[in-house]
Amino acid sequence: MVELGIFLSSLTACFSAQTEIQFNRDILPILSDKCFHCHGPDDAAREADLRLDTHPGAIADLGGYAAIAPGHAEKSELIQRIRHDDKDEVMPPIKTNKNLSPKEKELLTQWINEGAEYQAHWSFLPLDGGQVPQVKNKKSVKNDVDRFIIAKLEKQGLSPSPEADPSTLVRRLYIDLLGLLPPPELVKKFRDSYLTHPEASYAELVDALLNSPHYGERWARHWLDQARYADSNGYTVDRERVMWPYRDWVIRAVGDDLPFDQFTIEQIAGDLLPEPKKSQLVATGFHRNTLINQEGGVDHEQFRIEEVIDRVNTTSAVWLGLTVGCAQCHNHKFDPISQKEFYQLFAFFNSTEDVNNTGPTLEVSQRELFIDQFDPKISRLLQNTRNELAMLARAKPLRQTTWEKNKLIKLSNAPPPSQKTQAAVNDKKLLSALRIAPEKRNSSQKKRANNAFDADDHDRKAVLKKIDLIKSRLGMGPAAKTMITRELKEPRLTYLLTRGNFLLPDKKAGPIQANVPAILNPLKVNHEQSANRLDLAHWLVSPDNPLTPRVTVNRVWMRYFGKGLVSTENDFGTQGSYPTHPALLDWLASQFIHNGWSMRKLHKLIVTSATYRQASHHRPGLKSVDARNTLLAKQNRLRFDAEIIRDASLTASGLLTATIGGPSVHPPQPDGVYAFTQNKKTWNVETDSNRYRRALYTQFYRSAPYPMLTTFDSPDFQSVCTQRTRSNTPLQALTLANDETLFEMSQGLAQRLMLEIPGNDAPSQQRRIRRAYVLCFSRQPSDSELNRVATFQKLQQQHFAENAQAAKTVAPSKTPSIYGTAEAASWTAVARALMNTDEFITRE
């Protein structure tokens, strides 16, 4: 023991000279990864009555010894066991494959010798706005974000990268804020202005983009991922559903910079607000994006509970960044969340009206959610006409009785049909139904009579037509019924489900009341009733809740740099990563709240920083110090999301239809997509301008998603997605080159080039190539690139001159008369090559 003590003391002295121990950064990740599974919060899985996730448990007397003896590593059983030579005694057990590294053993030793201080997990601690650090390199600072980044770089002897060139900056901003490529004219204007007034021109561009209507579309896509938005119900039947009004609401809310706290409240509990607006009811569609199982023989209560569980898990992932779902069947094995607390959260969502079905709906017209004010005179006329429709509905029984009498006389006196047609058969069945008194008809007869009356109800049809005309005058289109959330008048009782089984409610323990995990700030309820979703929504965005602002700003940061300040953006629990810049994370979160939860101000703060504006060029000197660029001494190159690849192609080609909002559309897709689905879907390919809508509006079936999107890592939205993966496969290159829609956009770009830069001579062709580079990459080609593309175009023209049929297939459909088919086809080949480059689908 003496020798071990001498060894540990010398080891600690050596190590402490190199680093300062921080529990949350250095020790908690080790304990959580290696120890908590058997010695953590889950009492059912706990071994040897030893609990290492709390200080009292770690220092508890285990019979004359303790796992941790603060200040005395040599007396700590934990140190003895992690350094044990006996394979049956060493910890963690060999069979777990969680062996500690020498460095981890050294850290634990030093920590215990320094007193074994425990802290609450960093993400559960109150926000610390803190002081903005001072830096030596003041010239590189654009705003306070940079001071946090540069302060860490200076500790490592590093400096930030220089600012990216104007062409890169304008393209980067357009992609990040709008998801579209910048127009060539704007690129030139920005470059010229930037040369003389860099800061003013940059700020002006940022403001213009943040106020663009397409900003709402771009950032709505990220939120719709988290909302698991899709246009179908899921499972094998996977029928279509109407949810596009919710998508419209998100686009409008993001574009209008609806404060994030209100944005949250309306989605979680808009229906519980006093006198909710129509838009606030539509917002509750957030939790109607759950799957609905329409297979025969399903237990609807089982799948209702599945929906509630999904709502708990989604809420926890989106706003809290916690894996609360791990506590569905037992206490969380790593985080201080009990199974009872899971069902306390479950209780918030357990009393909605929907039961694995469409449930409550609300009629919404196209463009309705984007209209600020309606003409009062026309609005009154619309309301009066709707009242007229309501009167017809109330009078329907009397009107139908009169109609049935007249119809019975007409059918009885009609001559026999000359031949047996379907119409004649239907009339015969209707006549049989009408001859029976209404109260004596069976369900089939009642349905037949009702349907016949509805089909012949000219009064109602006339009023509906009048309503459509009035709505058109107000700027609205056809209406649809979208799913919303609504609470039952009498709430359901919630019980803990034993092992998560819906058939095993623990009724002996009694009902569970809605509440939040004790580890976080307490829930405040200002009414006598049980806590409801509105209380939960207010709790989520309370300034006292440290998780929501941290999680939210971290995800926004992740969109701009490829990874968050916390790399495990979906896990802020003990298994998650420690922040690379904890002070910056808390400062951003505090600023977010201080600025009224304004997302637009948060975006502006980040994109106007020098950190964001850095070049992304490779720096050899960084590899040995910071190979993963966690210190952000340069910007990161990011491949476009799947939807942005399509949108960028549409922008470059000039084919983009910029209409915002409305129902989903059906661009061309390959044959055979539904070959392996239970029900074959109808996919009527658009032939009008809807063919070129942004990918955000593409119809999305969960059982068979749009192939181009899934090729580039779009999720299937069976559950919440807070961060997309990025893969790199040969299929992606093949899709860029051969997908029908992308090939059509290549033809569109070729046609655009020939129209905008006419001529067959060499100077015209060079100008055309330069134009193509600005359209695709927002920059001019180098001389080498110019010559290579010109040579490629000539070779392609020669090839197509020898293959007339291929030239006819490849050439744009509307080719200016001055070009031959072979030449036109060669420009499609050029466009196709440029749009299939890494640079085209990458944000530098």
N, C-alpha and C positions, 0 to 999 in steps of 0.2 A: 504493500500500500504506500509506503514511504517513497519507493522508487517511482511508482506511478504518479504520486503527487509532484515529485521533482520534475518529472517529464512533462506533466501537464502545465506546470508553472512556467517552465522555459518555453514551451510551445506557445502559451498564451502571450507571454512577453514579446515573442517574435512576431506573432500575428497582429497584436494590438498596435504595434508600431506602424503597421501598414494600413489599417482600416479602423473605422469607428462603428461599433455594432449598433444597428437599429433594429428593434424587434420586428416591426412590421415588414421591413425591407429584407432583413437577413435571416431571421429565425423562424417567423411564422410560416413562410413558404416551405421550409424543411419539415417542420412539425406537421403541417397540413398534408403534405405529400406522403411523408413516410410513416406518420404515427397516428393521425386522427381516425383512420378507418377502424382501428381497434381500440384506440384510447381517446376518442373524441366525444362529440355531443350525443351520439346515438347510444342510449343506455342498453338497448337490446343487443347491440353488436360489441359492447365494451368487454375487453378482456382484463382479467386480474384485478377488477375493481379499480383500475388506474385510469385517471382522466388527466390528459395533458393539455387540453384546450383551455383550462382555467388555472389560475395561480393557486387557489386552495387545493384543487385536485392534484396538481403537480408536486406540491410540497407536503402533502398529507403523509402522516405516519403510516407506514406499511408493515409495522411490526418491528420497530427498532431501526428502520432505515427509511429513506424517502427517494423517490425518483429523482427529485432535484433538491439539493441542499444549497440554497443561495449563497454564493461566495466561496463554495467549496466543491469544485468539480470532482476532486478525488474522492469525496464522500457521496457523490450522487450515483444512484443505481443506474440512471440513464447512461451516464458516461461509461460505467463499468460494462454495461451490456452492449453498447454500440461498438466497443473495442474488444469484445470477448473473442477468444480464439476458438471456443467450442461452437461448432455449427448448430448445436441444439440449444445454445444459450444466447447466441448473438441476436441482437435486435437491429433493424427489423428482421423477422425470420427470413431465411434464405428463400423459402418457397414463394414469398411475395414479390421477389425480383425488384425490391426497392432498397437496394444496398446504398449506404451512405458513402459519398466520396470523401477523400481525406480532407478536403477544404470544408465540407459540411461538418465533419467531426470537429475540426478546429474551431469553427464558428460557434458550435454548441458549447464547447469547452470554455471559450473566452466569455461567452454570454453568461454562463453560470458563475464563473469566477468574478464577473463584474456585478453580480447580484441577481441575475435571472429576472430582470424586470419584465413584467407582462404589460401589454397595452391592449386596449380594445382594437379590433381590426380597423385599419386606417380608413376604410370606406364608410364605417359606421360612426366615425368621429365627426363632430360639427365642422362645418366649413371654416377654413382659416384663410381669409382674404389676404392676409400677410402683407409684407412690405415688398415693393418691386425692387429687385436687386440692382445694385450699382455695377457698371461695367467700365472697363478701360476703353473698349472699342466703341465709342459713342457714334462714330461716323456710320456704322452699319445699322444703327437703330432707326426704324421708321415709327414704331409705337412700342408700348410697354411689353407686348408679347415678345419682342426681340430681346429685351433685357433678360428675361428668364432663359431663353435659348442660349444667348451669347455668354451669360454667366457660367453656364455649364461647359460650354466649349472652351472658355478660357481656362477652366480648371484642368482641362485635358491638353492645354497648349494648342488648341485648334482655333481656326477662324472660319467664319461663314463663307460660303461661295459667293461670287459676284452675282449681281442681278442678271436675270435672263434677258435676252435681247427683246426689243419691242414686239417683233413678230411672234415670238414664243409666248410673251405675256398676254397678248390680245387673244391668241388661240386658247391659251390655258384658261383665261377668264371666261371666255364664251362656253367652253366645254364644261367647266365646273359650275357656272352659274345658270346657264341656259340649256346645256346639252346639245348645242348646235354649233356649226362652224361659222366663223365671222364672215360677212360679205367682203369681197376684195376691196371695194371702195372704202369701207371702214378701216380695213387693215392699213391702207395707204394713209388715210387721214390720221390715224393714231400714230403711225410711224413718224409722219412729218411733224405732228404736234409734240410728240415725245422728245424729239431732238432739241427743242427749245424750252419746253415747259413740262418736264417729265412728271413731276408730282401732280400738277394741276390736271394734266391730260389723263393720268392714271386714275385719279380720284373721280374725274368726270365720267370715265368709262365704267368704273365700278358702280357708281350711282345709277347710270343709265341701265345697266344690266339688272341690278337689283330691283328696278322699277319696271322691267319688261314683263309683259304678261306671260312670257315663256319661262320666267324664273319659277313661277308657281308650278308649272308642269315638271320642270327638272327636279325640284326638291320634293314634290309630291310623290315621285317614283320611289324615293328612299322610304318615305313614310308608308306607302302602300305595301312595300316589302314587309314592314313590321306589322301591318294590319292584316297580313296574309290574304290580300285582295285577289279574287279570281272571279270569273264570270260563270262558274258552274259549282254544283253542290259537292262534288267529290265522290269518293268510293267508286264502285264499278258502274253504277247507273249514270252518275255524273251529269244530271240534267242541267240545262242552262238556268241561270238565276239573273234577276235584275239587281245590279249593285252599282251601276255607273253613276247614279245620283250621288252616292257616297264619294266616289272618285271626284266628281265635280266639286263637291264640298271641300275636299282636301286641297284640290288645286286652287280654289278661291281663297281658302283660309290661309294657305301658305303664301300665295301671291299678295294678299292684303296684310300680311304680317300680323295675323291674329295672335296676340300674346300667347306664349306656350302654355301658361297656366290655364287660360280660358280654352285654348285648343284642347287641352287635356280634359277639362271638366265637361265640355260639350260632348266629347266622344264617350267618356265613361258613363256620364249621367245626364245628358242633355234633356232627357224626358222627365227628369225629376226637378228641373229648374222651375221656378214659379212662372206660369204662363209661357212655356217654351215657344220660341219661334219655329217656323217650319224647318229652317236650316239647322237648328239645334236638334231637332228630331232626326233629320237625315244624318247628322253627325254620329248618332248612336249606332249607325251601321258598322262602326268599327268592330263591335263584338257580335255582329251578325255575319261576319265573314267566316264563321266556323263552318265545318263540314256538316252536311245533312245526308243521312243514309236512307235512301229510298228503295233499298232492296226488299224483296218480299220476305215476310216473316220476321223482320227485325223487332227487337224490343225497344220501343221508342223511349222508354224511361232510361234504359241503358245508354242510349246515344244522347239523350238530354244531359245526362251526367257527364258523358265524354265532352260535350260542348262546354259545360261549366268548368271542368278541369282545364280545358284549353284556354278558357278566358282567364283563369287564375294564372296559369303559366305564362300566357302572353303578356298580361299586365305586369307581372313580376319581371319578365325579361325586358320589356320595352322601357319601363319607367325606373325599375330598381336595379336592373342588371344582375339579378340573382336567379339561381337555379332552384327556385322554390319547389318545382315539380318533384325534386328528389325526396321531398317529405310527404308525398302522397300516400305511401305505404308504410313508412316508418319515420322516426326522427331523422333529420338530415345528418349524414355521417361526417360532414365537414363544417357546416355553418350552424350557428346557434338558432336553428329554426325547427321547432317540434312538429310532429304530425298534427297535433291539435291546432297549432297555429296555421297549418295549411288549410284545415277545414274552417277556421275562423275567416280566412280570406275567401274560401269557397262559399261561405254563407252570404257574402255580398252579392254574388251572382246567381244564387240558387232560386230566386223567386221571379224570374222573367217569364213572360207568357209563352214563348216559343218552346215547343217540345219536339225536337228533331223534325221541324217542319218550317214552312215559310213564315208562319206566325204573323204578328202584326205588320202591316205594310202602310205606306204613305204614298199618295199619288204625287209625282213630281214631273213637271214638263221639261223638255229639252230647253236649255239656256236659262231656265228660270232662276237658278242659283247664281247666275252671273249678272243679273239685272239689279242695279242699285235702287232705282225708283221707278214705279209704274205711273203712267198717266192716270191721275185720279178719276177723270171722267170715264175712261175706258175700264178702269178697275171696278168702278161702281156698276158699269154695265155688265161686266163679267160676273160680279157677285149676284146681281139681279137674275141673270140667266142661270146661274148655278142654283139659285133659290127656285127658279122655275123647274129645273131638273129635279130638285128635291120634292117639289109638290107632285110632280108626275110619279115619282117613286112611292110617295105616300098613298097616292090614288091608284096604284097599280092593281090591287085586288079588284076594285070596282071596274076599272078599265078593262081588265082581263076578262071579267065576267061578261061584260057587254060584248067584247070581241069574240068570246067563245060561243055565245048564242048566235051571232051573225055567221061565224065560221061553220058552225054545225048545220045551219040552214043551207049555206052555200055548198058544202060538201055533200049533203044529203040529196040536193037537187041536181048535182052535177051528173052529166051523162057518163055511162061506164067508159073507161079508157079503151082506146082501140088496140093498144098493146101494153104489155106488162113492163113498165119502166120503173126505175127506182123512185121517181117522184110519185108515181101512182101508188106504189107500195107504201110510201111514207104517208100519203093522204089517207089511205085506207086505215093505217094504224092510228093516225091522229083522230079520224072519225070514230073509231072504236073507243078511244080514250075520252073524247068529248061527250059520248053518249052516256058515260058514267058520271054520276054526281061527284063533284070535286072531293067531298069528304070521304067517298068510298073508293077512290082511285088508289092503286098501288104506287110504289115509288117510281117505277118505270113509266107509268101512265102520267103521273104528275110531272115528271121531268120532260116528257114529250110535249105536253100541253104548254108548259112554261117556256120551253125552247122555241116552240112555234110562235107563241105570242111575242117573245123578245125579237124574233127575226122579222116579225110583221109590225113592230111597234114604231110606226112612222113618226108619231109625235115625239117620242124620245130621240129618235135618230135626227130629227130636224133640230132639236135643242142642242144635241151634241155637236152637230155641224156648226151651229151658231157659236157655240163655245170655242170650237177650234178656230174659227175666223177671228173672234175677239182676241184670243190668245196670240194669234199670229200678229195682230196689230200691236200687241204689247211686246213682241219680239220673242215669243215662246214657240216651241215646236210641239210635236206629239208628246203625250204623257205616258208614263209607266209607273208601276207600283214597286217601290223599293222597300226592302226589309228594314225595319227599325226595331229598337229595343223598347219594351214596355213592361212595367212591373205588375205583378198580380195584386189584386186588392187585398187578398189574404196571403201573407208570405208562407212559403213552405218551411217546415222544420228541417234543420241541418243536423246530421249526426256524423261522427267520425266513422269512416268506412274502414272496417278491419282489413288490413293488408290491401287497402285501396279497392276492395271488391264492393260493387254497388249492391250486391245481394246480402252484404253483411254489415248493415249499419249497427253501430254500438249504442243501442237504445238504453242499455243499463246505465251507461255514463250520462245519459240525458242529452238534450239538445245543446248545440254549440251556438254561441252568439257571435255575430260578425265583429271582427277586431283585426288588429295588425300585429306583426311580430314585436315582441317585447324589446328586442335588441335595438329597435329604432324609436324615433320620437313617438310619444303617445298620440292616439286618435282623439280628436276633440269633437264631441257631439253636443250641439246646442239645442236639442229637442228631447222630448220624453220618449219617443219611439226608439226602437232598436236602430243601430247604425245602419245606414244604407249606402248605395253606390255613390251618392252625392257626397257623403261624408268621406268616403274613400278617395274620391277624386280631389277634394280639397286637401286631404292629408298628403296625397302624392306630390302636390305642388306647394305644400307649405314651405316657407323659408327655413323651417326647422328640420325639414327632411333633407339630409345631406346627399342622399343617393340620386334622386331625380336630376338635379342640376349637374352633378358630376357625370352621370351616365350620358346625359343629353349632349353636353358640350364635348365629351370625349368622342361620341359618334360623329358629331359634326367635324371635329378635328380629323378623324379617321378618313372622312370623305376627301379631304384636301391633301392628306399626306400618305394615304395608303394604309396606315395603321394608327391606332389611337395612342394617346399618352399612356393609356392602359391597354396593352395589346390584347388582353382577353376582354374585349368590349362587352361580351355577353355574360361575363362572370366577374362581378366585383366582390365575390365572397372570398373565403380563405384559400380556395384553390386557384383563384385568379392571380394575375401578375401584379406586381407592385408598379406604380406609375414611374415612367422614366423621368418625369418632371412633376413631382407631386405639388410643389408650390404653384406652378403654372396652372395645373388642373384646378386647384382650389380658387385661384385668382380668377380664372375664366368663369367658373361656376358662380362665384360671387358677383362678378360683373354682369353675368347673364340675369341674375335676379335683380340687381341694382338698376339695370336698364329696362325693367318692366317685362322681363322674359321675352324680349324681342329677338327673334331669330335673325332678322335682317341685320340688326346691329352686331350680332355675334359673327355673322358671315363677313360683314364689312371689316370688323376688327381683325379677323384672320387674314383675309385676302389683301388687306392694305399693309400687312406686316412685311418686313424685309425677309423674314423666314420663308414666307410663302412665295415671295418673288425671286428667290434664288434660282440660279441655273441648276439643271439636273445632270450636268455633265459628270462623268466618272472622274473621281479624284484618287489616284493611286495611293496617296499618303494616308487616306482614311481607312484603307482595308485592314491594316494591322491594329488600328485604334478602335474603329467603330464599323465593322464590316456590314452590319445591318442598318447603318445610318440612324440609329436610335437617338443620337444627339442632334440630328438634323443640321449637319454642316452643309447640306445641299438639299434640293428638292428631289422628290422621288418621281420616277417615270411610272405612269399608271395606264394599264390598258382600259379602254372604254368598257362600260357596262354593255350588255347585249343590246339594250334598247338604243343606246347612244351610237352604236355602230350603224344601226339602221338609220337613225336620225341624221348622223353626219353624212351618210351616203345620199340621203334625200336632199340635204342642204347643198352638197357639192353639185349634185345633178341638176338642181333647180326645179325639182319635181315636188318639193315639199308642199303639202296642204297645211296651212298654219292654223286651221280652225281649232278652237280650244273647247274641250268638253264634249259631252254627248255619249250616245251608246257606242259600244265596241264595234270594230269593223273587221273585215275579212280580206286582207291582202292575199296574193297568191301563196300557196304552200304546196309542197310535194305531194304526189299521190301516195295513197297507202298509209297515211298517218293514223287512220282509225281501224287498221286491219286487226289490231290486237285489243281493241276496246270492246266492252260488252255491247254497247249501243253505238251504231254508226252515227256520227254527227253530221249535221248539214253544214256545209261550208260553201256558201254562195260567194264566189270571188267578186270583189268590188270591180266595177268597170268605170266608175266615175272618179271624182276627186278623192273620195274616201280611200281609194287604193293607195294613196300617198300620204295618209295620216301618220303622225308620230307613233312609234312602237308602243307608247304608253296606252294607246287605244286599241291595240290588237286583241281580238277575242282570245281569252285564255281559259282553256279547259284543263282542269287539274289532271284528268286521266290521260290526256294526250296534249301536252302544251305545244305551242307553236315551235316547230323544230329549230328554226334559226336562233330563237331566244335560248333554248336549252343547250344548244351547241356552245354558246358563249356563257354558260353557267347561270342562267336564270333559274331560280328555285321553282319547285312545283307548287308552292304555297299550300301544302297540306298543313303546315304549321308556321309559326312565326319565323321570320328570317331577318336578323339584325345586321348580318354582314355576309356578302356573297363571296364564295370562293372564286379564285382565278386559276384556271387551268391553261395548259398550252398543248394543244393536240393537232395532229395533221388534219383532222376533220374540220377544224376551224379555218385553215387555209383553203381547203377544198370548198367550204361553204362560201367564203368570200369570193371565190372565183366562179362558182357554178350555181349558187342559189338563184332561183328564178327572179326574185325581187331585186337582189343585188346586181344581177346581170342587167336587168332592165334599167337600173340606176346608172350603170356604166354606159348604156346606150344614151341615157338622158344627159350625162355629162358630155359625151362625145357630140351630141346634137347641140348642146349649149355652146361648146367651144367653137364649133363650125359656124354657128349663128353670130356669136359675139366677135369672133376674129375671122372674118371671111378672107378668102384668097388661097391660091394654090402654090404660090412661090415660096422660096426658102425663108425670107423674112417673116411672112405671114405664119408659116408653120412654127417658127421659133417663138413668135409672140403668142401663138396658141399654146405652146408648151409652157411658157412662162405663166400664162393665165391659168392653166391647169394646176400648176404648182401652188399658186396663190389660193385657188379654190379649195384644193385638197389639204395643203400644209401651211397656208398663210405665210408663205415665204417665197422668195425667188430661187430658182435652181442655180446651182453652181455651173460653171462652163462645162465641167465634166458631165454632170447630170444632163444638161441640155443636149450635149452631143450624143450621149447614150440613148436618150429617149428619141431624138431625131432619127438616129440609125435604126432603132427598133421600129419606129413608125414606117420607115421606107421598106424594111424587110417584111412587115406585116402587109403592107400594100401590095408588094410583089406576090406574096403568098395568096392573098385573096383574089388578085387578078387571074391567078391560075385555078381558082376554085370558086366559080361564079355562084354556085348554090350556097356554099358556106358564107360568102360575102353577103348574099341576100339575107341570110338568117341573122348575121351578126350586125349588120348596118342598122342604124336607127331608122324607125319607121318614117320619120319626116326629115329627109335629108335635103338640104338646099340644093337647087338644081345645078350649081356650079361644080358640085362634087360627084365623081363617079361612085358606084356602089363599093368598089374595092377600096377607094380612099376613105369613104365614110366608115367602112368596117374597120379599117386600120386604126381610126381614132377611137372606136369602141375598144379595140384591143389595148390602146394606150391608156384609156380611162380605167379599164379593167385591171391593168398592171399597177397603176398608181394607187387604186383603191384596195389593192391586195397587199400593200406594204405594211410593215410594222409601224412605220411613222404615221400612216393614215389612221390607224385604230389606237394610237397611243397619245396620251396627254403628257407632254414633256414637262 
